[in-house]
Amino acid sequence: MNNIRRFSLKPFPSAGLLPDLKIRGKVSRFSTTLAISYSLLGTLSELVIPALADLPARRNTLWEETCFEFFLRAEGSDQYWEFNLSPAGHWNVYRFKSYRQGMQEEPAFTSLPFRVRRQQDAFRLSLKLDLARIIPEDQILKVGISAVIKAINGEITYWALTHTGHQADFHRRDGFILEL
């Protein structure tokens, strides 16, 4: 199975005054390997983007700051995974039994080595990982892609492929709109 999808994230509609930003990227799957890359483009000086940590580690509550996220679910299953990637290099993977139920750290991953590159008007993050430990190769993946962006004024905005509810909620099944 080999699929490549390009994406562009949209801010949640009720977001206040936003810095001039765009979040684009691509996600692909070849056999059991998933690759995802994000490009945050715009006036980055207005954002809180932490520097790369000397020792990136598994951490909780990364979504309270600038964080890139994606969600995976095998077609026909209620179980899904949430991947959190901080610009600082910190990360986490959570498994859920169903919508926001049974959240636990996924032990199948002991590291998520991803690359970050920062320029004056662009921040790029890319990850390649083997999904064989959690999702069989022959399963069709439903994917949701999102980001939490914190401005220097403290305001947090929520970005996703689509926003289908009255509140920003990346866990909604109808937000997993890409298929790989």
C-alpha positions as CSV (number, residue, x, y, z in Angstrom):
1,M,0.0,0.0,0.0
2,N,1.5,3.3,-1.1
3,N,-0.3,6.6,-0.7
4,I,0.8,10.2,-0.5
5,R,-1.6,13.0,0.6
6,R,-0.8,16.7,0.9
7,F,-2.7,18.7,3.5
8,S,-3.4,22.3,4.6
9,L,-4.7,22.9,8.1
10,K,-7.4,25.4,9.0
11,P,-7.7,27.3,12.2
12,F,-10.8,26.7,14.3
13,P,-13.4,29.3,13.1
14,S,-13.8,31.1,16.5
15,A,-10.1,31.8,16.7
16,G,-9.4,35.5,17.4
17,L,-7.0,37.6,15.5
18,L,-4.4,35.3,14.0
19,P,-0.8,35.9,13.0
20,D,-0.3,35.5,9.3
21,L,0.3,31.7,9.3
22,K,-0.1,28.7,7.1
23,I,0.3,25.1,8.1
24,R,0.9,22.6,5.3
25,G,2.5,19.3,4.8
26,K,2.2,15.8,3.5
27,V,1.6,12.3,4.9
28,S,2.5,9.1,3.2
29,R,2.4,5.4,3.8
30,F,4.4,2.7,2.2
31,S,3.8,-0.8,3.6
32,T,4.1,-0.3,7.4
33,T,6.1,2.9,7.2
34,L,4.2,6.2,7.8
35,A,5.9,9.5,7.0
36,I,4.5,12.9,7.9
37,S,5.9,16.4,7.5
38,Y,4.6,19.8,8.6
39,S,5.6,23.2,7.5
40,L,4.5,26.2,9.6
41,L,4.9,29.3,7.5
42,G,4.5,32.9,8.4
43,T,5.4,35.4,11.1
44,L,7.0,33.0,13.5
45,S,8.3,35.8,15.8
46,E,4.7,36.1,17.0
47,L,4.6,32.5,18.2
48,V,6.0,30.5,21.1
49,I,8.1,27.8,19.5
50,P,10.4,26.2,22.1
51,A,14.1,25.6,21.2
52,L,15.2,22.0,20.6
53,A,15.9,20.2,23.9
54,D,19.2,18.6,24.6
55,L,17.5,15.5,25.7
56,P,14.1,15.1,24.0
57,A,11.8,12.8,26.0
58,R,8.3,11.3,26.3
59,R,6.2,14.0,28.0
60,N,2.5,14.5,28.8
61,T,0.3,17.6,28.1
62,L,2.4,18.7,25.1
63,W,-0.9,20.1,23.6
64,E,-0.8,22.9,26.2
65,E,1.9,24.6,24.1
66,T,2.8,24.7,20.4
67,C,2.5,21.0,19.3
68,F,2.0,19.1,16.1
69,E,-0.4,16.2,16.3
70,F,-1.9,13.4,14.2
71,F,-4.4,10.7,14.9
72,L,-4.6,7.2,13.4
73,R,-7.4,4.7,13.3
74,A,-7.7,1.4,11.4
75,E,-10.9,1.5,9.2
76,G,-13.8,-0.1,11.0
77,S,-12.2,0.1,14.5
78,D,-13.1,2.4,17.4
79,Q,-9.5,2.2,18.8
80,Y,-7.2,5.0,17.7
81,W,-3.8,6.6,18.5
82,E,-2.8,10.2,19.2
83,F,0.7,11.3,18.3
84,N,2.1,14.5,19.9
85,L,5.3,16.2,18.6
86,S,6.7,19.2,20.3
87,P,9.1,21.6,18.4
88,A,11.4,21.0,21.4
89,G,11.7,17.3,20.4
90,H,9.5,16.0,23.2
91,W,6.8,13.5,22.1
92,N,4.1,11.1,23.2
93,V,1.8,8.5,21.8
94,Y,-1.6,7.7,23.4
95,R,-3.9,4.8,22.6
96,F,-7.7,5.2,23.1
97,K,-10.3,2.4,23.2
98,S,-12.9,4.7,21.7
99,Y,-13.7,8.4,21.5
100,R,-11.7,9.9,24.4
101,Q,-12.1,6.7,26.4
102,G,-9.3,4.5,27.9
103,M,-6.4,6.9,27.2
104,Q,-3.0,5.3,28.0
105,E,0.5,5.8,26.8
106,E,1.2,3.4,23.9
107,P,4.1,1.1,25.1
108,A,4.9,0.0,21.5
109,F,6.9,3.2,21.0
110,T,9.8,4.0,23.2
111,S,11.0,6.9,21.1
112,L,9.8,9.1,18.2
113,P,12.9,10.4,16.5
114,F,11.8,13.3,14.4
115,R,13.6,16.2,12.7
116,V,13.0,19.9,13.2
117,R,14.4,22.7,11.1
118,R,13.8,26.4,12.0
119,Q,14.2,29.3,9.6
120,Q,13.2,32.9,10.0
121,D,9.7,32.5,8.4
122,A,9.3,28.7,8.4
123,F,9.4,25.8,10.9
124,R,9.5,22.3,9.6
125,L,9.0,19.0,11.4
126,S,9.2,15.5,9.9
127,L,8.8,12.0,11.2
128,K,9.1,8.5,9.8
129,L,7.9,5.6,11.8
130,D,7.1,1.9,11.6
131,L,3.4,1.2,12.4
132,A,3.8,-2.6,12.3
133,R,3.6,-2.8,16.1
134,I,0.2,-1.2,16.3
135,I,-1.6,-1.5,12.9
136,P,-1.3,-4.4,10.4
137,E,-0.1,-3.5,6.9
138,D,-3.3,-4.6,5.2
139,Q,-5.5,-2.2,7.3
140,I,-6.7,1.0,5.7
141,L,-5.8,4.0,7.9
142,K,-8.0,6.9,8.7
143,V,-5.9,9.9,9.6
144,G,-6.6,13.2,11.3
145,I,-3.9,15.9,11.3
146,S,-3.8,18.9,13.6
147,A,-1.7,21.4,15.4
148,V,-1.9,23.6,18.5
149,I,-0.2,27.0,18.0
150,K,0.6,29.3,20.9
151,A,1.1,33.0,20.3
152,I,3.5,35.1,22.4
153,N,0.4,36.9,23.8
154,G,-0.7,33.6,25.3
155,E,-3.5,32.9,22.9
156,I,-3.8,29.3,21.7
157,T,-5.2,28.4,18.3
158,Y,-6.3,25.0,17.1
159,W,-5.7,23.9,13.5
160,A,-7.0,20.8,11.8
161,L,-7.9,19.3,8.4
162,T,-11.5,20.1,9.2
163,H,-13.5,21.3,12.2
164,T,-16.9,19.6,12.5
165,G,-18.0,20.5,16.0
166,H,-18.9,23.6,18.0
167,Q,-15.6,23.3,19.8
168,A,-12.1,22.4,18.5
169,D,-11.9,18.6,19.0
170,F,-9.2,16.7,17.2
171,H,-10.6,13.3,18.6
172,R,-13.8,13.4,16.6
173,R,-14.0,10.5,14.2
174,D,-15.4,12.7,11.4
175,G,-12.1,14.6,11.6
176,F,-10.1,11.6,10.4
177,I,-10.7,12.5,6.8
178,L,-7.5,11.3,5.1
179,E,-7.2,7.7,4.0
180,L,-4.0,5.8,3.5
